């Protein structure tokens, strides 16, 4: 959807539904994707603050979307930060370049710290 816009939603949903995963996993993945896509402006604002020296449009497509999905999950606060970051690193290692996991780790660590500081300050 990042490259083709919301018009690609039906293809993406069909791709997810065609997986061999349990229906609860499929439904959760579709829900999370829709929520993360809707939360993109707020996530991008955070990413822009912490992806120093990188403009978001210049980031690799895979890295940018791993970061968006993880930032959305971190903002929700439902999953432990370490789990979100660990899973994001696994995705970066599997689907992106050799250096991506270090970059993703640094950005997400900074975002997690910001969210924690905001929670303490409340």
OpenMM code with the backbone's topology and positions (N, CA, C; nanometers):
from openmm import Vec3, app, unit

residues = "UNK UNK UNK UNK UNK UNK UNK UNK UNK UNK UNK UNK UNK UNK UNK UNK UNK UNK UNK UNK UNK UNK UNK UNK UNK UNK UNK UNK UNK UNK UNK UNK UNK UNK UNK UNK UNK UNK UNK UNK UNK UNK UNK UNK UNK UNK UNK UNK UNK UNK UNK UNK UNK UNK UNK UNK UNK UNK UNK UNK UNK UNK UNK UNK UNK UNK UNK UNK UNK UNK UNK UNK UNK UNK UNK UNK UNK UNK UNK UNK UNK UNK UNK UNK UNK UNK UNK UNK UNK UNK UNK UNK UNK UNK UNK UNK UNK UNK UNK UNK UNK UNK UNK UNK UNK UNK UNK UNK UNK UNK UNK UNK UNK UNK UNK UNK UNK UNK UNK UNK UNK UNK".split()
positions = [
    Vec3(0.0826, -0.1185, 0.0000),
    Vec3(0.0000, 0.0000, 0.0000),
    Vec3(0.0866, 0.1242, 0.0000),
    Vec3(0.2072, 0.1132, 0.0538),
    Vec3(0.2976, 0.2277, 0.0557),
    Vec3(0.3332, 0.2684, -0.0868),
    Vec3(0.3568, 0.1712, -0.1724),
    Vec3(0.3972, 0.2010, -0.3094),
    Vec3(0.2779, 0.2286, -0.4010),
    Vec3(0.1649, 0.1578, -0.3786),
    Vec3(0.0527, 0.1679, -0.4716),
    Vec3(-0.0710, 0.2358, -0.4137),
    Vec3(-0.0686, 0.2657, -0.2850),
    Vec3(-0.1818, 0.3328, -0.2233),
    Vec3(-0.2900, 0.2363, -0.1786),
    Vec3(-0.3975, 0.2920, -0.1218),
    Vec3(-0.5045, 0.2095, -0.0662),
    Vec3(-0.5724, 0.1174, -0.1683),
    Vec3(-0.5565, 0.1461, -0.2966),
    Vec3(-0.6154, 0.0596, -0.3996),
    Vec3(-0.5597, -0.0817, -0.3970),
    Vec3(-0.4439, -0.1001, -0.3361),
    Vec3(-0.3818, -0.2326, -0.3280),
    Vec3(-0.4364, -0.3153, -0.2120),
    Vec3(-0.5244, -0.2569, -0.1308),
    Vec3(-0.5724, -0.3246, -0.0095),
    Vec3(-0.6309, -0.4618, -0.0380),
    Vec3(-0.7145, -0.4739, -0.1414),
    Vec3(-0.7793, -0.6033, -0.1706),
    Vec3(-0.6757, -0.7106, -0.2046),
    Vec3(-0.5728, -0.6743, -0.2786),
    Vec3(-0.4677, -0.7707, -0.3125),
    Vec3(-0.3906, -0.8136, -0.1878),
    Vec3(-0.3607, -0.7186, -0.1021),
    Vec3(-0.2867, -0.7490, 0.0202),
    Vec3(-0.3697, -0.8387, 0.1117),
    Vec3(-0.4967, -0.8042, 0.1259),
    Vec3(-0.5836, -0.8864, 0.2110),
    Vec3(-0.5958, -1.0279, 0.1550),
    Vec3(-0.6082, -1.0422, 0.0253),
    Vec3(-0.6170, -1.1753, -0.0352),
    Vec3(-0.4878, -1.2528, -0.0112),
    Vec3(-0.3733, -1.1845, -0.0250),
    Vec3(-0.2441, -1.2484, -0.0003),
    Vec3(-0.2370, -1.3010, 0.1435),
    Vec3(-0.2789, -1.2201, 0.2397),
    Vec3(-0.2757, -1.2621, 0.3799),
    Vec3(-0.3721, -1.3776, 0.4030),
    Vec3(-0.4920, -1.3685, 0.3474),
    Vec3(-0.5921, -1.4746, 0.3669),
    Vec3(-0.5511, -1.6065, 0.3013),
    Vec3(-0.4682, -1.6002, 0.1975),
    Vec3(-0.4230, -1.7217, 0.1297),
    Vec3(-0.3117, -1.7944, 0.2052),
    Vec3(-0.2668, -1.7386, 0.3168),
    Vec3(-0.1611, -1.8037, 0.3942),
    Vec3(-0.2166, -1.9270, 0.4645),
    Vec3(-0.1281, -2.0063, 0.5166),
    Vec3(-0.1673, -2.1273, 0.5893),
    Vec3(-0.1868, -2.1019, 0.7378),
    Vec3(-0.1901, -1.9760, 0.7765),
    Vec3(-0.2041, -1.9408, 0.9175),
    Vec3(-0.3479, -1.9615, 0.9656),
    Vec3(-0.3622, -1.9768, 1.0973),
    Vec3(-0.4942, -1.9898, 1.1584),
    Vec3(-0.5739, -1.8613, 1.1356),
    Vec3(-0.7036, -1.8735, 1.1318),
    Vec3(-0.7878, -1.7571, 1.1025),
    Vec3(-0.7679, -1.6448, 1.2043),
    Vec3(-0.7409, -1.6788, 1.3296),
    Vec3(-0.7188, -1.5742, 1.4297),
    Vec3(-0.5922, -1.4940, 1.3975),
    Vec3(-0.4908, -1.5603, 1.3451),
    Vec3(-0.3666, -1.4933, 1.3064),
    Vec3(-0.3907, -1.4061, 1.1838),
    Vec3(-0.4617, -1.4604, 1.0860),
    Vec3(-0.4935, -1.3865, 0.9632),
    Vec3(-0.5750, -1.2619, 0.9959),
    Vec3(-0.6793, -1.2786, 1.0749),
    Vec3(-0.7636, -1.1641, 1.1116),
    Vec3(-0.6843, -1.0596, 1.1892),
    Vec3(-0.5972, -1.1041, 1.2777),
    Vec3(-0.5135, -1.0118, 1.3544),
    Vec3(-0.4159, -0.9371, 1.2650),
    Vec3(-0.3589, -1.0071, 1.1683),
    Vec3(-0.2641, -0.9424, 1.0761),
    Vec3(-0.3341, -0.8368, 0.9913),
    Vec3(-0.4524, -0.8675, 0.9437),
    Vec3(-0.5276, -0.7715, 0.8625),
    Vec3(-0.5672, -0.6507, 0.9460),
    Vec3(-0.6111, -0.6752, 1.0680),
    Vec3(-0.6487, -0.5651, 1.1575),
    Vec3(-0.5275, -0.4765, 1.1873),
    Vec3(-0.4143, -0.5401, 1.2197),
    Vec3(-0.2945, -0.4645, 1.2534),
    Vec3(-0.2470, -0.3820, 1.1335),
    Vec3(-0.2521, -0.4404, 1.0155),
    Vec3(-0.2104, -0.3682, 0.8964),
    Vec3(-0.2987, -0.2460, 0.8724),
    Vec3(-0.4291, -0.2638, 0.8857),
    Vec3(-0.5219, -0.1512, 0.8653),
    Vec3(-0.4987, -0.0421, 0.9698),
    Vec3(-0.4816, -0.0810, 1.0942),
    Vec3(-0.4586, 0.0170, 1.2006),
    Vec3(-0.3259, 0.0903, 1.1802),
    Vec3(-0.2218, 0.0172, 1.1433),
    Vec3(-0.0916, 0.0796, 1.1216),
    Vec3(-0.0968, 0.1751, 1.0021),
    Vec3(-0.1693, 0.1375, 0.8994),
    Vec3(-0.1819, 0.2259, 0.7828),
    Vec3(-0.2544, 0.3544, 0.8213),
    Vec3(-0.3590, 0.3418, 0.9015),
    Vec3(-0.4324, 0.4607, 0.9473),
    Vec3(-0.3490, 0.5476, 1.0407),
    Vec3(-0.2588, 0.4856, 1.1154),
    Vec3(-0.1749, 0.5558, 1.2132),
    Vec3(-0.0455, 0.6099, 1.1498),
    Vec3(-0.0329, 0.5934, 1.0201),
    Vec3(0.0902, 0.6302, 0.9496),
    Vec3(0.1354, 0.7740, 0.9725),
    Vec3(0.0462, 0.8744, 0.9694),
    Vec3(0.0951, 1.0116, 0.9906),
    Vec3(0.1649, 1.0304, 1.1264),
    Vec3(0.1054, 0.9774, 1.2334),
    Vec3(0.1667, 0.9915, 1.3664),
    Vec3(0.2963, 0.9108, 1.3744),
    Vec3(0.2967, 0.7915, 1.3155),
    Vec3(0.4180, 0.7094, 1.3162),
    Vec3(0.5294, 0.7779, 1.2373),
    Vec3(0.4952, 0.8336, 1.1220),
    Vec3(0.5954, 0.9007, 1.0395),
    Vec3(0.6558, 1.0217, 1.1107),
    Vec3(0.5751, 1.0907, 1.1894),
    Vec3(0.6259, 1.2043, 1.2658),
    Vec3(0.7323, 1.1573, 1.3651),
    Vec3(0.7034, 1.0482, 1.4345),
    Vec3(0.8009, 0.9936, 1.5292),
    Vec3(0.9247, 0.9429, 1.4556),
    Vec3(0.9037, 0.8738, 1.3466),
    Vec3(1.0165, 0.8198, 1.2710),
    Vec3(1.1069, 0.9310, 1.2194),
    Vec3(1.0476, 1.0387, 1.1737),
    Vec3(1.1264, 1.1503, 1.1214),
    Vec3(1.2158, 1.2099, 1.2305),
    Vec3(1.1676, 1.2084, 1.3537),
    Vec3(1.2480, 1.2604, 1.4652),
    Vec3(1.3668, 1.1699, 1.4978),
    Vec3(1.3495, 1.0416, 1.4772),
    Vec3(1.4505, 0.9469, 1.5243),
    Vec3(1.5333, 0.8815, 1.4136),
    Vec3(1.4913, 0.8923, 1.2900),
    Vec3(1.5708, 0.8404, 1.1779),
    Vec3(1.6589, 0.9546, 1.1292),
    Vec3(1.7461, 0.9981, 1.2137),
    Vec3(1.8294, 1.1155, 1.1863),
    Vec3(1.9087, 1.0981, 1.0579),
    Vec3(1.9192, 1.2064, 0.9871),
    Vec3(1.9919, 1.2121, 0.8604),
    Vec3(1.9264, 1.1293, 0.7503),
    Vec3(1.8038, 1.0823, 0.7731),
    Vec3(1.7320, 1.0064, 0.6710),
    Vec3(1.5932, 1.0656, 0.6521),
    Vec3(1.5605, 1.1009, 0.5318),
    Vec3(1.4239, 1.1422, 0.5008),
    Vec3(1.3443, 1.0146, 0.4768),
    Vec3(1.2231, 1.0076, 0.5293),
    Vec3(1.1441, 0.8845, 0.5183),
    Vec3(1.1274, 0.8349, 0.3747),
    Vec3(1.0993, 0.9227, 0.2786),
    Vec3(1.0844, 0.8717, 0.1414),
    Vec3(1.2123, 0.8082, 0.0853),
    Vec3(1.3267, 0.8407, 0.1435),
    Vec3(1.4534, 0.7855, 0.0954),
    Vec3(1.4883, 0.6519, 0.1599),
    Vec3(1.4166, 0.6152, 0.2654),
    Vec3(1.4422, 0.4856, 0.3288),
    Vec3(1.3980, 0.3734, 0.2357),
    Vec3(1.4640, 0.2607, 0.2467),
    Vec3(1.4209, 0.1433, 0.1710),
    Vec3(1.2759, 0.1122, 0.2074),
    Vec3(1.1976, 0.0759, 0.1098),
    Vec3(1.0545, 0.0504, 0.1287),
    Vec3(1.0295, -0.0506, 0.2415),
    Vec3(1.1052, -0.1578, 0.2431),
    Vec3(1.0874, -0.2605, 0.3464),
    Vec3(1.1201, -0.2031, 0.4838),
    Vec3(1.2324, -0.1341, 0.4955),
    Vec3(1.2720, -0.0766, 0.6245),
    Vec3(1.1678, 0.0231, 0.6743),
    Vec3(1.1227, 0.1102, 0.5855),
    Vec3(1.0248, 0.2118, 0.6239),
    Vec3(0.8978, 0.1471, 0.6795),
    Vec3(0.8543, 0.0399, 0.6181),
    Vec3(0.7296, -0.0214, 0.6629),
    Vec3(0.7469, -0.1115, 0.7843),
    Vec3(0.8624, -0.1706, 0.8010),
    Vec3(0.8919, -0.2406, 0.9271),
    Vec3(0.8892, -0.1387, 1.0405),
    Vec3(0.9525, -0.0248, 1.0180),
    Vec3(0.9553, 0.0803, 1.1201),
    Vec3(0.8157, 0.1347, 1.1491),
    Vec3(0.7347, 0.1534, 1.0477),
    Vec3(0.5981, 0.2032, 1.0697),
    Vec3(0.5159, 0.1043, 1.1516),
    Vec3(0.5210, -0.0209, 1.1124),
    Vec3(0.4437, -0.1223, 1.1847),
    Vec3(0.4895, -0.1315, 1.3297),
    Vec3(0.6196, -0.1321, 1.3515),
    Vec3(0.6727, -0.1412, 1.4876),
    Vec3(0.6395, -0.0160, 1.5681),
    Vec3(0.6497, 0.1009, 1.5063),
    Vec3(0.6169, 0.2245, 1.5770),
    Vec3(0.4703, 0.2229, 1.6190),
    Vec3(0.3845, 0.1765, 1.5311),
    Vec3(0.2426, 0.1657, 1.5662),
    Vec3(0.2243, 0.0729, 1.6869),
    Vec3(0.2910, -0.0416, 1.6835),
    Vec3(0.2797, -0.1353, 1.7965),
    Vec3(0.3349, -0.0749, 1.9253),
    Vec3(0.4467, -0.0057, 1.9153),
    Vec3(0.5033, 0.0588, 2.0342),
    Vec3(0.4072, 0.1634, 2.0890),
    Vec3(0.3449, 0.2406, 1.9999),
    Vec3(0.2510, 0.3444, 2.0435),
    Vec3(0.1282, 0.2833, 2.1115),
    Vec3(0.0854, 0.1658, 2.0670),
    Vec3(-0.0295, 0.1001, 2.1300),
    Vec3(0.0021, 0.0580, 2.2735),
    Vec3(0.1251, 0.0128, 2.2945),
    Vec3(0.1669, -0.0280, 2.4282),
    Vec3(0.1095, -0.1602, 2.4750),
    Vec3(0.0585, -0.2413, 2.3848),
    Vec3(-0.0019, -0.3695, 2.4223),
    Vec3(0.0991, -0.4835, 2.4254),
    Vec3(0.2086, -0.4669, 2.3527),
    Vec3(0.3118, -0.5700, 2.3433),
    Vec3(0.4394, -0.5144, 2.4053),
    Vec3(0.5104, -0.5947, 2.4836),
    Vec3(0.6353, -0.5449, 2.5429),
    Vec3(0.7292, -0.4894, 2.4353),
    Vec3(0.7919, -0.3780, 2.4678),
    Vec3(0.8792, -0.3112, 2.3716),
    Vec3(0.9867, -0.4050, 2.3170),
    Vec3(1.0450, -0.4851, 2.4046),
    Vec3(1.1519, -0.5759, 2.3607),
    Vec3(1.1014, -0.6756, 2.2567),
    Vec3(0.9785, -0.7206, 2.2726),
    Vec3(0.9207, -0.8153, 2.1765),
    Vec3(0.9002, -0.7468, 2.0420),
    Vec3(0.8453, -0.6261, 2.0435),
    Vec3(0.8226, -0.5516, 1.9193),
    Vec3(0.9548, -0.5296, 1.8465),
    Vec3(1.0553, -0.4862, 1.9187),
    Vec3(1.1849, -0.4586, 1.8564),
    Vec3(1.2492, -0.5872, 1.8057),
    Vec3(1.2432, -0.6924, 1.8843),
    Vec3(1.3017, -0.8203, 1.8443),
    Vec3(1.2374, -0.8736, 1.7160),
    Vec3(1.1066, -0.8687, 1.7081),
    Vec3(1.0365, -0.9165, 1.5884),
    Vec3(1.0680, -0.8283, 1.4676),
    Vec3(1.0836, -0.6998, 1.4912),
    Vec3(1.1182, -0.6077, 1.3822),
    Vec3(1.2583, -0.6371, 1.3289),
    Vec3(1.3486, -0.6689, 1.4185),
    Vec3(1.4839, -0.7040, 1.3765),
    Vec3(1.4846, -0.8334, 1.2961),
    Vec3(1.4032, -0.9275, 1.3370),
    Vec3(1.3916, -1.0536, 1.2629),
    Vec3(1.3414, -1.0267, 1.1212),
    Vec3(1.2399, -0.9410, 1.1090),
    Vec3(1.1881, -0.9058, 0.9764),
    Vec3(1.2943, -0.8353, 0.8922),
    Vec3(1.3674, -0.7433, 0.9536),
    Vec3(1.4709, -0.6700, 0.8805),
    Vec3(1.5803, -0.7653, 0.8314),
    Vec3(1.6206, -0.8595, 0.9176),
    Vec3(1.7237, -0.9559, 0.8766),
    Vec3(1.6756, -1.0443, 0.7622),
    Vec3(1.5492, -1.0812, 0.7677),
    Vec3(1.4950, -1.1737, 0.6676),
    Vec3(1.4618, -1.1052, 0.5352),
    Vec3(1.4108, -0.9828, 0.5403),
    Vec3(1.3574, -0.9215, 0.4190),
    Vec3(1.4331, -0.7987, 0.3688),
    Vec3(1.5353, -0.7525, 0.4405),
    Vec3(1.6044, -0.6318, 0.3982),
    Vec3(1.7549, -0.6566, 0.3877),
    Vec3(1.8318, -0.5510, 0.3896),
    Vec3(1.9769, -0.5620, 0.3699),
    Vec3(2.0484, -0.6012, 0.4997),
    Vec3(2.1761, -0.6301, 0.4862),
    Vec3(2.2559, -0.6737, 0.6009),
    Vec3(2.2644, -0.5667, 0.7097),
    Vec3(2.2667, -0.4400, 0.6714),
    Vec3(2.2801, -0.3313, 0.7690),
    Vec3(2.1468, -0.2835, 0.8268),
    Vec3(2.0382, -0.3279, 0.7717),
    Vec3(1.9073, -0.2772, 0.8128),
    Vec3(1.8739, -0.3040, 0.9577),
    Vec3(1.9098, -0.4205, 1.0077),
    Vec3(1.8710, -0.4534, 1.1449),
    Vec3(1.9338, -0.3569, 1.2451),
    Vec3(2.0557, -0.3136, 1.2214),
    Vec3(2.1184, -0.2165, 1.3128),
    Vec3(2.0459, -0.0828, 1.3083),
    Vec3(2.0116, -0.0391, 1.1881),
    Vec3(1.9393, 0.0863, 1.1710),
    Vec3(1.8018, 0.0785, 1.2376),
    Vec3(1.7270, -0.0283, 1.2096),
    Vec3(1.5942, -0.0483, 1.2674),
    Vec3(1.6033, -0.0520, 1.4191),
    Vec3(1.7018, -0.1230, 1.4718),
    Vec3(1.7191, -0.1320, 1.6169),
    Vec3(1.7419, 0.0062, 1.6780),
    Vec3(1.8296, 0.0849, 1.6187),
    Vec3(1.8593, 0.2171, 1.6730),
    Vec3(1.7382, 0.3096, 1.6729),
    Vec3(1.6642, 0.3096, 1.5625),
    Vec3(1.5467, 0.3964, 1.5525),
    Vec3(1.4391, 0.3522, 1.6511),
    Vec3(1.4107, 0.2225, 1.6551),
    Vec3(1.3039, 0.1742, 1.7437),
    Vec3(1.3409, 0.1881, 1.8908),
    Vec3(1.4669, 0.1712, 1.9228),
    Vec3(1.5101, 0.1915, 2.0611),
    Vec3(1.4850, 0.3358, 2.1037),
    Vec3(1.5166, 0.4310, 2.0173),
    Vec3(1.4934, 0.5729, 2.0486),
    Vec3(1.3441, 0.6032, 2.0618),
    Vec3(1.2635, 0.5432, 1.9760),
    Vec3(1.1185, 0.5653, 1.9834),
    Vec3(1.0628, 0.5051, 2.1119),
    Vec3(1.1077, 0.3848, 2.1463),
    Vec3(1.0607, 0.3214, 2.2706),
    Vec3(1.0964, 0.4065, 2.3913),
    Vec3(1.2171, 0.4634, 2.3924),
    Vec3(1.2575, 0.5497, 2.5037),
    Vec3(1.1705, 0.6747, 2.5109),
    Vec3(1.1392, 0.7333, 2.3959),
    Vec3(1.0516, 0.8508, 2.3945),
    Vec3(0.9138, 0.8172, 2.4512),
    Vec3(0.8592, 0.7041, 2.4100),
    Vec3(0.7261, 0.6640, 2.4572),
    Vec3(0.7297, 0.6379, 2.6080),
    Vec3(0.8350, 0.5722, 2.6561),
    Vec3(0.8484, 0.5459, 2.7991),
    Vec3(0.8602, 0.6749, 2.8776),
    Vec3(0.9383, 0.7694, 2.8271),
    Vec3(0.9542, 0.8982, 2.8955),
    Vec3(0.8226, 0.9739, 2.8994),
    Vec3(0.7465, 0.9695, 2.7905),
    Vec3(0.6158, 1.0358, 2.7895),
    Vec3(0.5221, 0.9724, 2.8902),
    Vec3(0.5278, 0.8397, 2.9030),
    Vec3(0.4407, 0.7694, 2.9984),
    Vec3(0.4769, 0.8050, 3.1411),
    Vec3(0.6050, 0.8190, 3.1689),
    Vec3(0.6496, 0.8558, 3.3045),
    Vec3(0.6100, 0.9989, 3.3366),
    Vec3(0.6185, 1.0845, 3.2357),
    Vec3(0.5876, 1.2260, 3.2556),
    Vec3(0.4401, 1.2544, 3.2743),
    Vec3(0.3553, 1.1583, 3.2410),
    Vec3(0.2098, 1.1809, 3.2542),
    Vec3(0.1628, 1.1731, 3.3954),
] * unit.nanometer
topology = app.Topology()
chain = topology.addChain("A")
for resn in residues:
    res = topology.addResidue(resn, chain)
    for name in ("N", "CA", "C"):
        topology.addAtom(name, app.Element.getBySymbol(name[0]), res)
